[in-house]
Amino acid sequence: MSGPIIEVEGLAKEYRRPVRVEGPLGGLRSLLSPRHVTKRAVDGVSFALAEGELVGYLGPNGAGKSTTIKMLTGILRPTAGLVRVAGLVPWRERERHARNIGVVFGQRTQLWWDLPLRDSLELIGRLYGVERARHRATTARFTELLGLGPFLDTPVRQLSLGQRMRGDLAAAMLPEPRILFLDEPTIGLDVVAKERIRDFIATRNRRDGTTIVLTTHDLDDVERLCRRIVLIDDGRVLYDGDVARLKERYAPHRRLVVQLADGAGWHGVRVPGVARDDEADDAPGQVTLRFDPAGTRVADVITAVLARHEVTDLSLVEPGLEGVVHRIYAARGAA
């Protein structure tokens, strides 16, 4: 297949809901002459993904993330716009489309509630016509990667959230789909479960070339897994590009945290463009400096600090993606 594996152009989705007319005859008027308001959940979204990309699709609650994913997976039909996934229009060719994709929704499961996890995986393999030897090999591989062994024979209803999410990931990937849609795959999980799932996602993308679209509020997931993000708000794309470029654009400064030796005082530094960060919550004996690496070399700042101070530790702090994204949305809210 040539061209992008996912192509979205001018995608829009509108919902209409009735409005009740107030007043003594309001109920009757609403029935005889109903009024509606239209909400555009997705408003002209466009992007394209090459095969093998792992992209974070991000936005606050109500931004249109889940609505977009439901149109890409064929659950919803758009009001306007073009969508092609692996050459298919999802809502027109649902059965063929379903064989190309895997889907995991963090708050829902595709597993059979009263069956052991092993039986659910067996049934999914049969539904998708996975050849027996390949099914056994794939199940064994996923069991090792996701640590499913201890609970393969446990009914799904008895699994913890982290165990169920690992089972859902294995189920979604058993047919070896070309594209995987993940909607909040680590929501509510502990650190160990999150790490297992992140490693699995990264491995499937790197080794198998699986195209992955990830929506999440946990920006640690995105920072660990994604080089590219598509940031949306009010149903529109705000940013589409590299995570590193987003940080450079919205958070160009870096911070150097200096831990002074016991009894040592702070005498400042004589480097243009370097200033003490008054917003930093410094511990006793600690000083945080703020500077723009585009105009000031890190080595020059460190050399200047060491020339005038007795120091026990230095650490360079890069801007976190979570802080950058929050800053973007806070600025939009204040506008």
CORRAZI-V383930 format. One record per residue. N is the residue number from 1. RES is the residue in one letter. PHI is phi as a letter, one per 20 degrees, with the letter a starting at -180 (NA if undefined). OMEGA is omega in whole degrees, 0 to 359 (* if undefined). NEAR is the number of other C-alpha atoms within 12 Angstrom. Layout:
((N | RES | PHI | OMEGA | NEAR) (N | RES | PHI | OMEGA | NEAR))
This chain:
((1 | M | NA | 178 | 12) (2 | S | e | 180 | 11) (3 | G | n | 183 | 14) (4 | P | f | 178 | 21) (5 | I | f | 173 | 32) (6 | I | c | 181 | 40) (7 | E | c | 181 | 27) (8 | V | c | 183 | 34) (9 | E | b | 177 | 25) (10 | G | l | 186 | 23) (11 | L | f | 179 | 34) (12 | A | b | 175 | 33) (13 | K | b | 179 | 33) (14 | E | d | 173 | 24) (15 | Y | c | 176 | 20) (16 | R | d | 176 | 15) (17 | R | c | 181 | 13) (18 | P | f | 177 | 17) (19 | V | d | 180 | 17) (20 | R | f | 177 | 20) (21 | V | e | 181 | 18) (22 | E | f | 177 | 12) (23 | G | o | 184 | 10) (24 | P | f | 179 | 10) (25 | L | d | 186 | 13) (26 | G | g | 181 | 16) (27 | G | f | 179 | 17) (28 | L | f | 179 | 14) (29 | R | f | 180 | 17) (30 | S | f | 181 | 18) (31 | L | f | 185 | 15) (32 | L | f | 182 | 12) (33 | S | c | 187 | 15) (34 | P | f | 175 | 17) (35 | R | d | 181 | 18) (36 | H | c | 169 | 15) (37 | V | d | 182 | 13) (38 | T | d | 177 | 15) (39 | K | d | 179 | 20) (40 | R | e | 183 | 27) (41 | A | f | 175 | 31) (42 | V | c | 193 | 39) (43 | D | c | 174 | 31) (44 | G | m | 180 | 29) (45 | V | f | 177 | 40) (46 | S | c | 171 | 29) (47 | F | a | 177 | 34) (48 | A | c | 180 | 30) (49 | L | c | 174 | 33) (50 | A | e | 179 | 26) (51 | E | f | 179 | 29) (52 | G | n | 177 | 27) (53 | E | f | 173 | 33) (54 | L | c | 191 | 39) (55 | V | d | 172 | 41) (56 | G | e | 179 | 41) (57 | Y | d | 197 | 46) (58 | L | c | 175 | 46) (59 | G | r | 178 | 35) (60 | P | f | 176 | 28) (61 | N | g | 179 | 18) (62 | G | n | 182 | 19) (63 | A | f | 181 | 30) (64 | G | o | 182 | 35) (65 | K | f | 184 | 39) (66 | S | f | 178 | 35) (67 | T | f | 177 | 35) (68 | T | f | 181 | 49) (69 | I | f | 180 | 42) (70 | K | f | 175 | 27) (71 | M | f | 178 | 36) (72 | L | f | 181 | 48) (73 | T | e | 177 | 41) (74 | G | n | 179 | 31) (75 | I | f | 180 | 22) (76 | L | d | 173 | 26) (77 | R | d | 182 | 28) (78 | P | f | 174 | 34) (79 | T | f | 180 | 25) (80 | A | b | 175 | 22) (81 | G | o | 184 | 25) (82 | L | d | 171 | 29) (83 | V | c | 170 | 39) (84 | R | c | 179 | 30) (85 | V | c | 185 | 42) (86 | A | l | 177 | 34) (87 | G | n | 183 | 22) (88 | L | d | 171 | 28) (89 | V | e | 194 | 30) (90 | P | g | 186 | 33) (91 | W | e | 178 | 24) (92 | R | e | 185 | 22) (93 | E | c | 190 | 22) (94 | R | f | 184 | 22) (95 | E | f | 178 | 18) (96 | R | f | 180 | 20) (97 | H | f | 182 | 27) (98 | A | f | 180 | 31) (99 | R | f | 179 | 31) (100 | N | e | 190 | 34) (101 | I | c | 167 | 37) (102 | G | c | 184 | 36) (103 | V | c | 174 | 42) (104 | V | c | 173 | 40) (105 | F | d | 187 | 31) (106 | G | g | 183 | 29) (107 | Q | e | 181 | 19) (108 | R | c | 180 | 21) (109 | T | c | 175 | 28) (110 | Q | d | 181 | 27) (111 | L | e | 178 | 32) (112 | W | e | 193 | 26) (113 | W | g | 186 | 21) (114 | D | e | 180 | 16) (115 | L | e | 170 | 22) (116 | P | g | 181 | 26) (117 | L | g | 181 | 38) (118 | R | g | 181 | 34) (119 | D | f | 176 | 24) (120 | S | f | 180 | 32) (121 | L | f | 178 | 39) (122 | E | f | 181 | 30) (123 | L | f | 179 | 23) (124 | I | f | 176 | 31) (125 | G | g | 180 | 29) (126 | R | f | 180 | 19) (127 | L | g | 182 | 18) (128 | Y | e | 177 | 26) (129 | G | m | 179 | 17) (130 | V | f | 181 | 25) (131 | E | g | 191 | 19) (132 | R | g | 182 | 18) (133 | A | f | 179 | 12) (134 | R | f | 178 | 18) (135 | H | f | 180 | 29) (136 | R | f | 181 | 20) (137 | A | f | 181 | 18) (138 | T | f | 179 | 27) (139 | T | f | 178 | 37) (140 | A | f | 180 | 21) (141 | R | f | 181 | 21) (142 | F | f | 177 | 35) (143 | T | f | 178 | 30) (144 | E | f | 184 | 19) (145 | L | f | 184 | 26) (146 | L | d | 179 | 37) (147 | G | m | 184 | 28) (148 | L | e | 188 | 33) (149 | G | g | 185 | 21) (150 | P | f | 184 | 16) (151 | F | c | 178 | 25) (152 | L | f | 183 | 30) (153 | D | d | 178 | 21) (154 | T | e | 175 | 24) (155 | P | g | 184 | 23) (156 | V | g | 182 | 30) (157 | R | f | 180 | 21) (158 | Q | e | 182 | 19) (159 | L | f | 171 | 27) (160 | S | f | 179 | 18) (161 | L | g | 180 | 24) (162 | G | f | 178 | 31) (163 | Q | f | 180 | 37) (164 | R | f | 180 | 43) (165 | M | f | 177 | 42) (166 | R | f | 176 | 46) (167 | G | f | 178 | 51) (168 | D | f | 178 | 41) (169 | L | f | 179 | 47) (170 | A | f | 180 | 46) (171 | A | f | 181 | 42) (172 | A | f | 185 | 41) (173 | M | e | 182 | 43) (174 | L | g | 179 | 41) (175 | P | f | 181 | 37) (176 | E | l | 181 | 35) (177 | P | f | 177 | 32) (178 | R | f | 186 | 34) (179 | I | c | 179 | 40) (180 | L | c | 176 | 48) (181 | F | d | 182 | 43) (182 | L | c | 179 | 44) (183 | D | d | 180 | 36) (184 | E | l | 184 | 34) (185 | P | f | 181 | 42) (186 | T | d | 183 | 40) (187 | I | f | 176 | 28) (188 | G | m | 184 | 21) (189 | L | e | 175 | 25) (190 | D | f | 187 | 16) (191 | V | f | 183 | 16) (192 | V | f | 180 | 17) (193 | A | f | 178 | 27) (194 | K | g | 183 | 27) (195 | E | f | 178 | 24) (196 | R | f | 183 | 31) (197 | I | f | 178 | 38) (198 | R | f | 180 | 34) (199 | D | f | 180 | 26) (200 | F | f | 180 | 33) (201 | I | f | 181 | 43) (202 | A | f | 181 | 31) (203 | T | f | 179 | 24) (204 | R | f | 179 | 34) (205 | N | f | 185 | 29) (206 | R | f | 186 | 19) (207 | R | e | 186 | 13) (208 | D | e | 182 | 21) (209 | G | m | 179 | 22) (210 | T | f | 175 | 33) (211 | T | f | 186 | 40) (212 | I | c | 173 | 45) (213 | V | d | 186 | 48) (214 | L | d | 170 | 47) (215 | T | d | 184 | 43) (216 | T | a | 170 | 37) (217 | H | e | 179 | 31) (218 | D | e | 185 | 30) (219 | L | f | 171 | 30) (220 | D | f | 176 | 21) (221 | D | g | 183 | 37) (222 | V | f | 182 | 38) (223 | E | f | 180 | 32) (224 | R | f | 193 | 24) (225 | L | d | 195 | 32) (226 | C | d | 169 | 34) (227 | R | e | 183 | 27) (228 | R | c | 173 | 32) (229 | I | c | 170 | 39) (230 | V | d | 185 | 38) (231 | L | d | 182 | 40) (232 | I | c | 173 | 36) (233 | D | b | 183 | 30) (234 | D | l | 176 | 28) (235 | G | m | 182 | 33) (236 | R | c | 179 | 32) (237 | V | f | 175 | 30) (238 | L | e | 185 | 26) (239 | Y | b | 175 | 28) (240 | D | b | 180 | 25) (241 | G | r | 183 | 24) (242 | D | f | 175 | 23) (243 | V | f | 181 | 33) (244 | A | f | 180 | 23) (245 | R | f | 177 | 19) (246 | L | f | 179 | 29) (247 | K | f | 180 | 29) (248 | E | f | 183 | 21) (249 | R | f | 187 | 21) (250 | Y | d | 179 | 24) (251 | A | b | 186 | 29) (252 | P | f | 185 | 22) (253 | H | e | 173 | 29) (254 | R | d | 180 | 32) (255 | R | c | 174 | 32) (256 | L | d | 180 | 34) (257 | V | e | 184 | 32) (258 | V | d | 174 | 37) (259 | Q | d | 182 | 28) (260 | L | f | 174 | 26) (261 | A | f | 180 | 19) (262 | D | g | 178 | 15) (263 | G | n | 180 | 14) (264 | A | f | 178 | 18) (265 | G | e | 179 | 19) (266 | W | e | 184 | 25) (267 | H | d | 179 | 16) (268 | G | n | 176 | 22) (269 | V | c | 182 | 26) (270 | R | d | 177 | 20) (271 | V | c | 179 | 24) (272 | P | g | 177 | 18) (273 | G | n | 179 | 22) (274 | V | d | 180 | 28) (275 | A | b | 175 | 26) (276 | R | f | 181 | 29) (277 | D | e | 183 | 22) (278 | D | f | 181 | 12) (279 | E | e | 183 | 12) (280 | A | f | 178 | 18) (281 | D | e | 186 | 14) (282 | D | f | 173 | 18) (283 | A | f | 177 | 12) (284 | P | g | 180 | 16) (285 | G | m | 182 | 22) (286 | Q | d | 179 | 29) (287 | V | c | 178 | 35) (288 | T | d | 179 | 34) (289 | L | d | 182 | 37) (290 | R | c | 181 | 32) (291 | F | b | 179 | 32) (292 | D | d | 183 | 25) (293 | P | f | 177 | 24) (294 | A | f | 181 | 14) (295 | G | d | 184 | 16) (296 | T | c | 181 | 23) (297 | R | f | 178 | 20) (298 | V | g | 182 | 29) (299 | A | f | 180 | 15) (300 | D | f | 179 | 21) (301 | V | f | 181 | 36) (302 | I | f | 179 | 29) (303 | T | g | 180 | 18) (304 | A | f | 179 | 24) (305 | V | f | 183 | 34) (306 | L | f | 180 | 24) (307 | A | f | 187 | 17) (308 | R | d | 187 | 18) (309 | H | c | 172 | 27) (310 | E | e | 191 | 24) (311 | V | c | 176 | 26) (312 | T | d | 181 | 19) (313 | D | a | 174 | 21) (314 | L | c | 176 | 26) (315 | S | b | 178 | 20) (316 | L | e | 184 | 22) (317 | V | d | 175 | 20) (318 | E | e | 178 | 24) (319 | P | f | 178 | 29) (320 | G | e | 181 | 26) (321 | L | f | 182 | 35) (322 | E | f | 179 | 27) (323 | G | f | 180 | 20) (324 | V | f | 181 | 27) (325 | V | f | 178 | 34) (326 | H | f | 179 | 23) (327 | R | f | 180 | 20) (328 | I | f | 182 | 26) (329 | Y | f | 177 | 25) (330 | A | f | 178 | 14) (331 | A | f | 178 | 12) (332 | R | f | 180 | 15) (333 | G | f | 181 | 12) (334 | A | e | 184 | 8) (335 | A | f | * | 7))
